[in-house]
């Protein structure tokens, strides 16, 4: 039995739900970027720039996707070098870059695919630059 009117409402509800999700995602990204600027105004990233702290980040969520092995990994606060950013700025590819004396050094080289809301400022690098400026 055909129910064209009912089918119309189902389709309209699906469209409205999809639009709501898109709007909520956009708001989450705006909020995340605003929080980054408030907390770390000296960081202009994420950028692909190996000469300044702007080209580095930390992982801001506990579990993220590793392109290297195709699995989800625990990488919370892992320091990373940003290797690419999507044209819309919503996706960042970053390579884990711990210092040689770190117990997590073995994770270096892992390529991570991060949504912009999974990217955080390179706090350890920023704090280190403040210590050097004071001393």
Number of C-alpha atoms within 10 A of each C-alpha: 3 6 7 9 8 10 11 11 11 12 11 12 12 12 12 12 12 12 12 12 12 12 12 12 13 13 12 14 16 13 13 17 16 13 13 19 15 10 12 16 12 13 21 14 22 24 20 18 15 12 8 12 21 19 22 29 29 24 25 20 17 13 14 19 18 20 16 12 11 11 12 14 14 14 20 14 18 22 25 25 25 25 18 18 19 11 8 6 12 15 17 23 20 29 25 24 22 18 11 10 7 9 9 14 13 12 15 16 15 18 22 26 21 21 18 21 20 20 25 24 28 25 18 14 15 14 11 10 12 11 10 8 8 6 5
